[in-house]
Each structure stands twice: as structure tokens, then as C-alpha cells.
Amino acid sequence: MANRNPNSMDTILTYDNRDAQSQWSVVWSTAHIPGMDNASGGAQRGMRGRRKLRLGSLALGAFLTMHCRVAASALTGGFFVFMLFLIMSTGLLANPLRHFEVYLGQWSISGPGRAFRILPMFEGIGLAICINALVRAILCCTIASIAAIYVIHSVADSKLPFTYCRDFDLKPYDPVVKNITLIMLGESIFSLETGEVSDKNLITEHVTVGTQDLAWRNVTGQDLIYKRPIKNVTRRNYPQTIEVCNEGYSLGYPTLYSTPAYNFFYVEVVLFREDNDFGQFNMSLSLCLIFVWSILWILLIKERLCHGRLIWNNVYSWLVIVPWIWSVVLLITALIKLLSLPEALRKVFRIGAKEVLAGLADALEISIYIHSASVGSEIIHGKGLNHYATGHIDPHLNGENVWHSGLLLLLTGLHAAGAAICALVDCTQPNTKTVYNMKESTLWIIPMYSKCTVISNYSHFLSTLIFSGISFSYISVAFILVKTALHTIFEYKVKLVFAEQAVVAGTILTCMGLSLLFATNSGVALLESVDAIMSGVTMPSICLLELVALLYVYRNHDFISDMNIATEENACSTRIGAQWQIIPFIVLAAVVMRVSLLMGAELPRRCVWAAGAPLAAALLAPALRALRNAYVFLRRPHRAA
């Protein structure tokens, strides 16, 4: 046997029987990653390859911290409360979940499709993981296409389109400038048409992130609506000038805040129309979608030609720095924009906390989200580590998992802080006649960022940087998710490796066709509904299935003892056992909280029910696979007879 890391320890499935346990990994998988000496486990090249594999996994999590859902969740319940809950959720749930998935891949020497094969009843979990990965790849490509439209306009237009208005026929016009005061915003639902205040005795505050005597008008979240007598009126009687458009929607979704940035997003970019359903395609978004999916397809073909095979997690190490640079640019941009506000206006802002239940649910969801749980990438990452350790436990896994979570928390904090400051800049918006109750929408972050980038002569440059970063992050995540899904497909049907390019083409074209559903007049409502269901319900539900499999499939002396060694040296086995028995209840609580919040979401009921299709597919797949395995098992004696 080749030399191995002297600190590693034996596992049950050793390097010698690797081929018997994973018959096709030499053909397609983590094997032969460029720059990684998988097979030898040598001290020098193996360490470099192992570092490359680790950085590839870190890059995926780092790009996930740039997503709109992260910032939207941070602004839902208050920045500081969100970060407090996120740190707690990471330590109690996300970090152990990632450790479990990585170690499961290393211990079983398998990806999602074969990691649970020991008990046929749970073999279908890999199918649920594959479906989740593909649907989330479709969502990522769609949002990347929306951000790409902003990049195109930022580069091509002499005047940024989110600085002026357009009607529903896309004819441009200049916004109306209105002078208002903070007291007018706080006293009641302010009518843009008359400027009248309906009730002078009560204040209706729609609190989402929190300010002194004033709620932010352009943020989503669980709105805490309360009334109290007006106090300290003179302190809030500061004049403020805003630009207002004439277009509006009769329904509560989406919230068009009647300013140019939101007018551009809803009226032109996503072409939302309340009366046309899904009948008319948004040609600009459709072309961007085709372009994005074509890029992914070309990258897969290029990899096949250059390396002779498709390789999971073949990610350039230097890409890790992209989210750091992007987050810093966003934070600096937001600070510059904030400093341009009048001093008296800046003093009224404070970041506060609302609705503990919603904040905790968001933190649990985001902690799992940025740790790539439930999509299979970390299981395959563990499989790659097994190559490095030559069939032995990697003793560095626990420490590096802690560093992984710490860096992602720091990146999330940077992104959320920049978004929070941008929201401060975007605060003085009057309500229209409808009281909006935005609870699950996340794409309002995009027009909010566009307002934040309007800074003198640097607007085009900053807008290009911010939105190209968003688009690049979503494309990168989609690329890895598609390859993860392909990895799982080939595990279930090894013979499909010989029709590799046909499978790739079929997967890309199918996903492209499904993503065009979002490029319609009501596509944005469907997009946000699917995103809410997949992130809030499907993701933790699959994690729950994995944990059940851990308790009932891998609960044996060998696996537990190996887990103790992989977690930390001389670990208390009772503590480890108790930890893995508690985590399923935390995940179950996260599912229950998110479902309860979705019941009151502002998303259209029709779109929410339609978004249940991928959820049903992901949850039914394990059950159908179990029935299929039972049928094959029961028929086997009859065939033998």
C-alpha cells in the first residue's frame, strides 16, 4: 500500500477494497482532480491536493454567503439578533451537520447515491438530494440572469435605468419629487396621490429592522404592526426629498415602493404583471437564462476535453477571495452612501430586534444553507478526503470544519452588515395605500443594492462590481450543484457513465426549459415561492432524513468509535451520541417553524402550491425507492425458484 498520513487511523472500508465499494469512481468522481494526487496519499503532493479540495468546498460556502437570501434574512429580524442566532445555529446544527456529511462520504467512500446503501430503505435519500441540488441550480441560474441584466445596463447605458421611471409599456418618464417629513411617514399609511394623513392620533409602524420612531419602508420581513400615541413629534419633523413613480399594484405582492429602483426591477427586469399570469415571456430574461445555462454547458464540455473526464469540485483556489472582495466593496459602498445622508437623519437610526421566532427560524435556515447541507456536495468532499487519507480517517477534519464555519460566519457578517447599511440609506419610503406584509420575498435585495450604488460619478462602476459579483456567485454555485447532481445520477446508474455527454446535455436542457417558467409575467412570484419552499422546508427535511439514517443505519460501534476519533481525540462517546440524538429534534423544529411562517407569507397561494411540486418530488423519492427495493427483494426468491 502507498504511504499514508502517519496521523490517520484505520476505517472500516479501507483503501484496498475501494474499487469494490465504489466501482465507478475511477471513471467519474473526485479521482484525478488536477493538482491533487488522490491515489498516492503522498506527504507533499497529497497535502497540496488536499488543500485544493478543502478550498473548493470553502469557495462553495463563501459564494453562498453572497446570496440574496442571506441578506434578506439578516434584515428580517435585525442584524445583531440574526447574527446571534446564526452563531448559535451554526454551533448547534450546521457545523455538526456538515461534519456528518463530510465524514459520511469519507467513511463510506461514496457520494450521495451510495452512502446510504447499507439499508435499502434509506437508499432513496440520494435521489432527494439530487432533486434538491437540481432545483436549487435552476433557482441560482435564474437569479444570476436577473443580476446579469443589471450588469448589462450598468455597462451599456449612459444613464442608469434604476434612476428614472417607466410605465407598464416600458415608456420612460421622470419621477415626481416629493418633500415629506418623517412624521408623515410614521403617522399612518401615507397616500402618494394626496399626501394626506388619515389618522392623527395613532401611529402605524411597520417595523422590520427598526429605527427610532420610524420603521424602514423598503425591507421585507415579519412586520410587527403596533399603534401608540405620537411622542416627540418635533424630533421627527425633518424634511426629506424622495423621487416617486406613478405605477402601483393592487395586490400585496410584490411590494412596488413607487421609487425608480423598485419600479425598474418589477416593471422592466422581471416584467411582473398581475393580470397576465404566465402567458407572456420576458425575452430579455429568457435570453440571459439561455446564456447562463450555455456557459455551464460549455464549462462542462471544456473540462471533459481538457481532463478526459468530468470532475466534481474542480474549482480554482483563488476564487475563495472573490466573496471577501465583494463583501468589502459592498460594505464600503454602503458606508459612503450612509455618510451622504444629512446628519440629523442619520441620528434617528438604530438596528433593533423583532419576532424571536422568525429570527431563529431564519438563522437555522441560513446556517444550513451556507454550509451546503442537503445538496450532497459535502458528502462528495468527504469521499475526496478518503483518497487523501488512503482509506483512513483524516485527523484534521474536526479542526478544519471549525475553521470552515468560522470563515463563513465572518463572510455572512460582512455581507449582512453591508446590506443593513444599504437598507438604512433606503429607509425613507412612504407606504402606498396597501399595508404590505412581506415575509418570504428575498429579491427586493437587488433593487435595494441598486439604490445603494448610486454614488456620484462612480455609480456605473459600483453597480457593475456589485451585480457582476452577485451573478458570478450564483453561477458558480449552480455549476457545482449541477455537477453534484450528475455525480449522484451516475452513482445510481453506473452504465450512464458511457453516455456521459448525453446525460449532461439532457440535464442542462431540461433545467434550462424549467427555468424559463420564471421568465414570464408572474415568474418572479413563482421564483420566490420555490426559493422559499426549497430553502425553508425541503432543505431541512432532507437533513432530517439523513439524521434518521444516521441513527438507524450507522448506529453501530465501528461508526461511532470512528466518529469520536474524527471529531476530536479522546472524545467522550456519550457526548457524541447525545449530540447526534438531539440534532434531529432541532431540524424538526426548524421545519415546523418555517412551515408556520410560510402559512402567513405574502406570496400568491397559487404559486406556493405550484412550488410544492419539487418538495413533493424530493420527499416522495426516498419512499418510492424503498418500495422499489422491497419489490425487488420480494421477487428474488420467485425468480430463483
PEJO-V739353 format. One record per pair of residues at least 12 apart in sequence whose ideal C-beta (glycine too) atoms are under 7 Angstrom apart, sorted by the first residue. I is the first residue (numbers start at 0). J is the second residue. Records with the same first field share a line. If there is no record, write none. Layout:
# PEJO-V739353
I = J / J
This chain:
# PEJO-V739353
0 = 14 / 15 / 389
1 = 39 / 40 / 389
2 = 40 / 41
3 = 40 / 388 / 389 / 391
4 = 40 / 388 / 391
6 = 394
7 = 388 / 391 / 392 / 393 / 394
8 = 391 / 392 / 564
9 = 391
10 = 106 / 390 / 391 / 392 / 561
11 = 557
12 = 106 / 107 / 108
13 = 390
14 = 389 / 390
15 = 390
17 = 108 / 390
20 = 108 / 109
21 = 108 / 109 / 113
22 = 493
23 = 489 / 493 / 496
26 = 308 / 496
27 = 308 / 309 / 489 / 496 / 499
28 = 311 / 486
29 = 311 / 312 / 379 / 382 / 383 / 386
30 = 386
31 = 306 / 308 / 310
32 = 48 / 51 / 52 / 310 / 313
33 = 306 / 313
34 = 47 / 48 / 51
35 = 48 / 51 / 52
36 = 48
37 = 386 / 387
38 = 386
40 = 387 / 388 / 389
45 = 387
48 = 387
49 = 387
51 = 316
52 = 312 / 380 / 383 / 384
53 = 399
54 = 316 / 319
55 = 312 / 314
56 = 312 / 377 / 380
57 = 319 / 403 / 406
58 = 314 / 318 / 319
59 = 371 / 376 / 476 / 479
60 = 369 / 370 / 371 / 403 / 407
61 = 319 / 322 / 407 / 410
62 = 322 / 472 / 475 / 476
63 = 368 / 369 / 371 / 476
64 = 322 / 369 / 407 / 410 / 411 / 414
65 = 322 / 325 / 414 / 468 / 469 / 472
66 = 472
67 = 142 / 441 / 442 / 444 / 445
68 = 368 / 441 / 530 / 534
69 = 365 / 369 / 411 / 414 / 415
70 = 414 / 415 / 418 / 444
71 = 219 / 441 / 444
72 = 361 / 364 / 365
73 = 415 / 418 / 419
74 = 207 / 208 / 218 / 220 / 418 / 419 / 422
75 = 207 / 219 / 220 / 221 / 357 / 358 / 361
76 = 220 / 221 / 352 / 353 / 354 / 357 / 358 / 361
77 = 208 / 209 / 350 / 351 / 352 / 353 / 358
78 = 350 / 415 / 416 / 419
79 = 350 / 352
80 = 352 / 358
81 = 358 / 361 / 362 / 415
82 = 412 / 415
84 = 358 / 359 / 362
85 = 362 / 365 / 366 / 408 / 411
86 = 408
88 = 362 / 363 / 366
89 = 366 / 404 / 408
91 = 585
92 = 363 / 366 / 367 / 582 / 585 / 586
93 = 366 / 367 / 370 / 372 / 404
94 = 400 / 404
95 = 578 / 582
96 = 367 / 370 / 372 / 542
97 = 370 / 372 / 377 / 400
98 = 400
99 = 549
100 = 372 / 377 / 378 / 381
101 = 377 / 380 / 381 / 384 / 396 / 400
102 = 381 / 396 / 562 / 565
103 = 378 / 381
104 = 378 / 379 / 380 / 381 / 382
105 = 381 / 382 / 384 / 385 / 393
106 = 558 / 561
108 = 382 / 385
109 = 382
110 = 375 / 378 / 379 / 382 / 486 / 487 / 490
111 = 125 / 128 / 129 / 375 / 378 / 487
112 = 125 / 487 / 490 / 491
113 = 490
114 = 378
115 = 548 / 552
117 = 552
118 = 552
119 = 625 / 628
120 = 625
121 = 548 / 552 / 621
122 = 624 / 628
123 = 620 / 621 / 622 / 623 / 624 / 625
124 = 544 / 545 / 548 / 621
125 = 487 / 490 / 491
126 = 620 / 621 / 624
127 = 541 / 544 / 617 / 618 / 620 / 621
128 = 373 / 374 / 375 / 487 / 541
129 = 484 / 487 / 488
130 = 613 / 616 / 617 / 620
131 = 373 / 374 / 533 / 537 / 538 / 541 / 617
132 = 374 / 375 / 480 / 483 / 484
133 = 484 / 510
134 = 533 / 613
135 = 374 / 480 / 533
136 = 477 / 480 / 481 / 510
137 = 510 / 513 / 514
138 = 526 / 529 / 530 / 533
139 = 473 / 476 / 477 / 480
140 = 288 / 291 / 292 / 477 / 514
141 = 288 / 514 / 517 / 526
142 = 473
143 = 291 / 470 / 473 / 474 / 477
144 = 284 / 287 / 288 / 291
145 = 268 / 269 / 284 / 445
146 = 445 / 466 / 469 / 470 / 473
147 = 287 / 291 / 470
148 = 268 / 283 / 284 / 287
149 = 449 / 462 / 466
150 = 463 / 466 / 467 / 470
153 = 459 / 462 / 463 / 466
154 = 463
159 = 453 / 458 / 459 / 462
160 = 263 / 267
161 = 259 / 260 / 263 / 446 / 449
162 = 259 / 453
163 = 259
164 = 244 / 259 / 262
165 = 262 / 266 / 267
166 = 246
167 = 246 / 266
169 = 267
174 = 242 / 243 / 244 / 259
175 = 243
176 = 240 / 242
177 = 241 / 243
178 = 238 / 240
179 = 239 / 241 / 429
180 = 236 / 237 / 238 / 239
181 = 213 / 235 / 236 / 237 / 239
182 = 232 / 235 / 236
183 = 196
184 = 213 / 216 / 427 / 429
185 = 202 / 204 / 212 / 213 / 235
186 = 199 / 202 / 229
187 = 203
188 = 203 / 430 / 432 / 434
189 = 429 / 430
190 = 432
191 = 243 / 257 / 429 / 431
201 = 226
202 = 226 / 227 / 229
203 = 224 / 226
204 = 225
205 = 222 / 224
206 = 222 / 223 / 353
207 = 219 / 220 / 222
208 = 350 / 419 / 422
209 = 349 / 350 / 351 / 353
210 = 347 / 348 / 349 / 426
211 = 347 / 349
212 = 231 / 235
213 = 235 / 347
215 = 422 / 426
216 = 256 / 426 / 428 / 429 / 430
217 = 256 / 422 / 425 / 426 / 428 / 447
218 = 422
219 = 437 / 440 / 443
220 = 437 / 438
221 = 353 / 354 / 357 / 438
222 = 436
223 = 353 / 354
237 = 343 / 344
239 = 344 / 427
241 = 258 / 427 / 428
242 = 258 / 259
243 = 257 / 258
244 = 257 / 258 / 259 / 262
246 = 262 / 266
247 = 431
248 = 273
249 = 273
250 = 273
251 = 433 / 435 / 436 / 601
252 = 524 / 601 / 602 / 603
253 = 265 / 271 / 440 / 523
254 = 435 / 437 / 443
256 = 428
257 = 431
258 = 428
260 = 446 / 449 / 450
261 = 446
263 = 446
264 = 445 / 446
269 = 281 / 522 / 523
270 = 520
271 = 520 / 521 / 523
272 = 520
275 = 520
276 = 520 / 521
277 = 516 / 519 / 520 / 521 / 522
278 = 520
279 = 519 / 520
280 = 518 / 519
281 = 518 / 519 / 522
284 = 518
285 = 515 / 518
288 = 511 / 514 / 515 / 518
289 = 511
291 = 474
292 = 507 / 510 / 511
294 = 474
295 = 477 / 478 / 481 / 507
296 = 507
298 = 478
299 = 503
309 = 482 / 485 / 499
311 = 379 / 482 / 483 / 486
312 = 379 / 380 / 383 / 479
318 = 475
321 = 471
322 = 410 / 472
323 = 410
325 = 468
326 = 410 / 413 / 414 / 417
327 = 413
328 = 464 / 465
329 = 414 / 417 / 465
330 = 413 / 416 / 417
332 = 451 / 452 / 454 / 461
333 = 417 / 420 / 421 / 424 / 451
334 = 420
335 = 454
336 = 421 / 424 / 451 / 454
337 = 420 / 423 / 424
340 = 424
348 = 423
350 = 419
356 = 592
357 = 596
359 = 592
360 = 589 / 592 / 593 / 596
363 = 589
364 = 534 / 535 / 589 / 593
367 = 538 / 539 / 542
368 = 534 / 538
369 = 407 / 411
370 = 407
372 = 542
373 = 538 / 541 / 542
374 = 480 / 483
375 = 483 / 487
376 = 479 / 483
379 = 483 / 486
384 = 396
392 = 561 / 564 / 565
396 = 565
397 = 565 / 566 / 567
418 = 444
421 = 447 / 448 / 451
422 = 447
424 = 450 / 451
425 = 447 / 450
436 = 601
437 = 601
438 = 596 / 599 / 600 / 601
439 = 527 / 531 / 597 / 600 / 602
440 = 527 / 601
441 = 527 / 530
442 = 523 / 527
448 = 465
449 = 462
452 = 465
481 = 506
485 = 502 / 503 / 506
488 = 502
524 = 602 / 603 / 606
525 = 606 / 609 / 610
527 = 602
528 = 602 / 606 / 607 / 609 / 610
529 = 610 / 613
531 = 597 / 600 / 602
532 = 610 / 611 / 614
533 = 613
535 = 593 / 597
536 = 590 / 593 / 594 / 614
537 = 613 / 614 / 617
539 = 586 / 589 / 590
540 = 590 / 618
541 = 617
542 = 586
543 = 583 / 586 / 587 / 590
544 = 621
546 = 582 / 583 / 586
547 = 583
549 = 579
550 = 579 / 580
559 = 572 / 575 / 576
562 = 575
563 = 575
